[in-house]
Amino acid sequence: MAKKLTGMDIFKLLPKTNCGECGVPTCMAFAMKLAQKSAELSACPYAGEEAKNAIGAASEPPIRLVKFGSQKRTVEMGNELVMFRHEKTFVHQTALAVQLNTDLAHESIIKIAEFVDRHAIERAGEKLFIESILINDRGNSPAEFKASTIKAAEHFSGAIILKSDSAENLIAAADALLDRVPLLHALTRANADVLGEYVRARKLPVVIAGKGLDETFRLSEALSSGGHRDIVLDLTVTGGAAMLQNNTIARKAALAASVKPMGYPIMNFVTGRTNPADMIADASTCMCKYASLLVIDRYEPEALLPLLMLRQSIYMDPQKPIQVEPKIYPVGEPSPASPLLVTTNFSLTYFIVSGEIEGSGVPAHLAVVDAEGLSVLTAWAAGKFSAEKISSFIKSQEPATKMTNRKLVIPGYVACLSGELEEKLQDWEILVGPQEASDIGPFMKRLVNQ
């Protein structure tokens, strides 16, 4: 177990030149950043060998960054620093992979690969998609597994995972896709020598799949001590609850106890569920805690949608809310006589509200006020969505000056602002809209019929 160094421990090993070449004014400040694992020792040009040996490993993120895939579409996993998002943030979202079995006909493999490659949804201004496919060897010869792999890769532009019980099959398929940097599954006690030597030589990432946490620990320790650290840990067991337990043990060991052999991204398989709801439930559990790579064997849009939406919600950085540009947006084809609604510039709020307005069939203008990316209630509580800000924004927008309909609709949750807004915007009629976005449609229809 690595010793956890304090900022003062690290400072004693630094050159103490206060040169600032690391981007930090003093060596003490740089030492504190190293202790927080928010800087790398390589940024110091004058660090000696003693410092590199003592600080290097101790200042690394407790969960190693591992990449696979081509330069065009790379999957990054790891680099995580905390157990819970509110402590700081999660860094890399869970990568999703769809499993393709090689006992399918090539036409079916192509069909699924093409579907997964092009499947994407737009939500809150982001494009959500599947990052990877996993080619699962079902007892093929090396040549057959290689052929299936090539066929799938030709029709999928994302990252490739190769899974086989045969090291010979893995090597044959991987050699055909070296430019795509595939992830190999899996190194086990039976093939550790052969596959370990291969991934070290080719510098390819590999999944370790031991029989239980203890064996996974020993295999990880042996491979990393041999100089290869592009490792992913397969902690799959039967049932979502058991995987949650394994994932949590490994994450806590890496973060709280600095157990290096556990300090790698976690992979879970949620496959073989006959009921899509069971798959979604177990996959959601693993995604929440703490799968870096999640393999599923269903690709129906209704199965993918809840996972993509959940992932976006979990890995949205709470310190950097997704924002849209503050301005007045037309929804539908509004005229100067169309009503004006107001909301904040939190991206999710904007897309939900504009979608409900559009769905109502009533063209309108939507004023999006700069609230630093906060939702309506949060922004109001923080004083960032006040009558002063709303009125100043409306007065500053040229489209508002040309509107003949002087009805301004504010969110129902901030109805308390209506009186003050009436004083500040005396030529506007202030209306209180619904609290929930789902009620906007009926509200808009009533509004135009008044």
N, C-alpha and C positions, 0 to 999 in steps of 0.2 A: 504494500500500500504506500503510495507516494505521500511524502510529508507536505502538508499544506503550508506554503510560505506566506507570511504576512508582508505588508508593504515595507516595513522596516527591515525584515530579513532580506528582501530583494534589494533594497536601497544599499545595504552594506556591500553587496556584490557588484554594484554598478560603478562605472569609472568616476562619477561625481564631478564631471566637467561642466555640467549645466550648459552644454553647447547649444541645445535646442534643435539639433539636427534630426532628432526623432519626431519633431513636430510638437513637443511638449516643452515648456520653458525650463523646467528643472528636472534633475534626476529623481528627486523625491516624488514629483508629480507623475513621472513616467513609471516609477516603481508602484505607485498606487494603481495606475491603469493596468499594469501587469498583474497585480494581485487580484484585480477585478476581472481579469481575463478579457479585457477590452483593448489590449494592445499586444503586439508580438515583439519578442526580444530582438528579432532581426532588424527592427527599426533603429536600433542603437548601433552605430558604426564602430564604436570603440569597446564593445563588450568583449571581455577576455574569455579564454577557454573555461576558466573556473565558473564564470557567470553562466556561460552557455550550458555547461554540464548540470549546474545546480538549478538554474531558472528555467531552462528551455522546456523541459517536460512539465514542470510545475505550473508554468504560465499558459500552457496549451488549454484550449477549451476541453472540458471533461469528457465530451462526446465528440469523437473525431469527425471531421468533415470528409465524406466519401462521395465521389462522383462517378456516374456512369452515363453512357450515351454519347452521341456525336457532339461536335462543337456546335452544330446547328440547334440541337435539342438535347441539352444536358440535364440530368436529374441530380440535384444536390441534396444530401441528407446529412444530418448531424449538426455539429457546432452548437448544440443546445447548452444553455447555461443554468436553467432553472427547472424546478419541478412543476411550478405553477405559473401560468401566463401573467398573473397580476404582479408577480415578483419583479418581472422585467418585461420579457416578451418571448414568444417562441420564434425561432429563426427560420426554419425550413418546414413548409407544410408537408403533410403526409403525401407521398407519391402513390398514385393508384395504378395498378397493373391488372389487365384482364388476361386470364389464363386461356391458352389455346392448346388443346391436346393433339398430339401428332397422329392419333388414330382416326382423326377426321380426314375426309377427302381434301385434296389440295384446293378444290373449288370452295369448300366450306371455310378453310383456313384463310383464303384470300378474301372471302366475303366478310368474315368477322374482322380481319385486320383492317380492311378498308373502312368498315363502319366505325371502328374505334378511332381510326386516324382522323376521320372528318367530324366525329361527334363533338360538339361544343355548344355551350349555352352562354348567353350574355346575361350577367346579373350585376347590378350596382356598378356598371361601367367596366366590369372585368370579364374576360373570356375564360370560362371554366372548361377544362378538358382532361382527358386521361393521358398520363405521361408515358405509359409503358405497356408492352405486352410481354407475357411470359410463355415461352415455348416449352411445353411439358412433354418430355419423352415418355412414350407409352410402349417401351420394349422394342424400339427400332434398332436397326443396325446403325453404326456410325454414319454410313453413307446416306441412309434414309433420314436420320435425324438432321443431318447437315442439309439435305435437300428441302425438308420441311421448314427448317430455319430460314434458309435463303428465300424460299417462296414467301414466307410471312414478312420478312424484312423488306422485300421488294415493294410491298403494299402498305407498309407502316413506316412513317418518317420519325417516330419517336424512339425512345430508348428500348433496348432489348434485354430480356433476362432469359438465360438458358438454364433449364432444369432437367437433370438426369441423374439416375443412380450410377451411371457408368462414366468414369473419368475419361475413358476413350471417346465416348460420344460427345462429351462436353468439349474436349480438346479439338475434335474434328470440326464441330460447329463454330467454336470460337475462332479458330484459325481463319474461317471464311468471313468473319465479321470484325476483324481487329480494328478496322477504321471506325466502327460504330461503338467501340469500347463496351462490350456486353458485360453484364453482371452474371457470374457463374454460380449456380446452386447445385450441389453444395459440397463443401469440404466436410468430410466425416472422418471418424477414426479409421475406417477401412481404407480410404483413399488419400489420407492426409499427405503421405510422402509424395505420391505422383502428382496430385493436383496442386499441392503446395509448391512444389518445384516449378510447375508450369506457370502459375499465376505470378510467382516472383520473377520468372524470366520475362514474361509478357507484360508485367506491370498491370494486371487486370484486377478489378475488384472481385471479391469472392464472398459468398455466404457460408457461414459456419453453422452446421446443423448437428449438434450433439444430442445424445439421448439424455435429456434433462439439463438443468442449469450447470451442474458440476462438470459434466463432460464438455459442455459448450465453453465453460470457463477455461478448462485445461487446453482445449484445442486453440482457443483464441490466444492464450498465453504463449503456447508453443509457436504459433505462426508469427505473432508479432515479435517475439524474441529472435526469430530468424530474419527479421528485417522487413517483413511485409505487413503493412498496417491498413491497407484498403479493405476493411472487413465489415461485413454486415452480419448481425446475429439473428438467426431464425429461432424465435422463441415460441413457435406455434405449438399449442397443445389442444386437446379437445375441449370445446366450449369457450364462450366469451369470458366467463368469470375466471377461468384458470389462466387464460392468456393475459387478462388484466393483472392478475397476481404476478405472473412471470415478468411482464413488462415493467411493473412498478418496482419489483425487487432489483432488476437490472439497472433501471434509471436511477434509483436511490443509491445503489452501490457506486455508480459512476460519479454522481454529483455530490453526495454527502460524504462518502468514504474514500473517494478517489481511487476506486478499484479499476486499474487500467484495462484489464481484460474484458471488463463489462462496458467500457467507454466507447461503444460503437453504435451506429444506428440499428434499430430493431425492425425486423421483418415479421409480418404475420400473414398466414394464409386463412382466409375465410371462404372456404370452398366446400362443395358437397352438401350445401343446405338445399333441401327440396322446396322449402318455402322462401320466397324472396324476402318476406318480412323478417325471417330469422337471420338471413344474410345481412340485411340492413342493420338490424339490431346489434349483432356481434361486430360487424365492421365499424359501426359508430362507436362502440365501446373501445375498440382498439385504436381508432383514430383519436379519440379523446385522451387515451393514456396507453402507450406512448409510441405507437407504431410510426416509424419513419417511412416504411414501405408496406403497402397493403395490397395483397393479391386476392382478387375475386374471380369467380367463374361465371358471372352473369353480366350481360351487357345490354339488357333491355333499358331503354331510356328512363322508364319509371323506376328502375332499380338504381340507376346512376344518379338521377337528379337529386335525391335527398342526401347522398354522400357528397356530391360536389357542393351543394349548398351548405351542409354542415361544415365541411372543410374550410370554405371561405369564411364562415363565421368564426371558427376557432382561431384561424391563423391571421385574421385581420389585426394588425398591430394596434393595440389600444392607445399607444402613444402617437400614432400617425394615422388619424382617421382618413378614410378615402373621401375626397372632396370633389365637388364640381365647381365650375367657375360661377361666381356670384353675378347674376344678371337676370333680366326678364326673358323667359323662354316662351315661345309660342307652343301650345299644345293643340294639335289639330290644325285648323286654319282659322285662327281667331281674327276678328275685325276690331276696329276701335270701339265697337259697342259690346264686345265680349267682356265678361267679368275678369277681375284680377285676384288671384290667390297668392298667398305668401307662405314660404316655409324656409328651412335652413339649408345650408349647402352640404350637409351630410349626404354622401352619395346614395346610400341605401334609401334614405328618406326621399330624396329627389326622385329616384326611379320608381319607387312605390307610388308616390303621390301623382306623378305625371302619368303613370300607367293607369291609375284609377280614373283620372280626369279624361284621358283618351278613351277609356272603356265606357265612359258615360255617354259618349257621342256628343258632348257639349263642348265646342271649342272655347278655349280660355287662355289667358296669360298667366304664367307662373313666375312670381318674383322669388328668386333664390337669394337670400340674404347671407352675407359672410358671417358665419358663427363658428369659425375655426374648425369646421367639420364635425360639429356636435349635433346630436338629435335635438328635437324641439324642446322637450322638457329639460334635458341636460343643459342645453344652451341658455334657456330661461333661468334656471337655477344658478348658473355661473355668471349671469348678467351679460351674456353675449347675444341674447335675442330679446332686446328690450324695445319699448315703444320708441325711444330715441333712435336706436339703430334702424328699426324698420322704417320710421318716418323719414329719416335722413336718406336712406337707401331709395325709397320711392321717389322722393324729390329730385334725386340725382340721376335718375334713369330717364333718358329721352323718350323711350316708348310710352312711359306712364303719362307724359305730358300730352300725348296725342290721343289718349283714350277718352271717348265720350261717355262710356259707362263708368261712373265713379263709385262702383261698388268694390270694396276691398275685403276679401274673406281671409280671416286669420284662423289658425288651428284652434280647435276647441279646448285643447289643454292649456292655452294661454289666454282664455277668455278675459282674464283679469286685466289684460292690456287694452281692452277695447275703449274704456273711458279716456285714458291718456292719449290713445291714438286719435280719438275724435277731436281732442284739443289741438293736437299737432298737425293733423291732416283735416282741416275744417271743410275742405271742398270734396272730401270723400265720405261715403257712407260705410261705416265699419260694420261688417257682419261676422258673426262667430260661426265657424264651420264645425264639422263633426270632430270628435276626438280620434276616432279610428279611421284609417285610410279606407277600409272596406265600406264605409258609409258615404264616401265622397260621391259615388255615382248617383244614388237617390237624391242626395243634397243638391247636386248640380241640376238635375232635372226639375226639382222644385223651384230652384232659383230662377231658371229661365222662364218658368210658367207664372211667376209672380206678376 
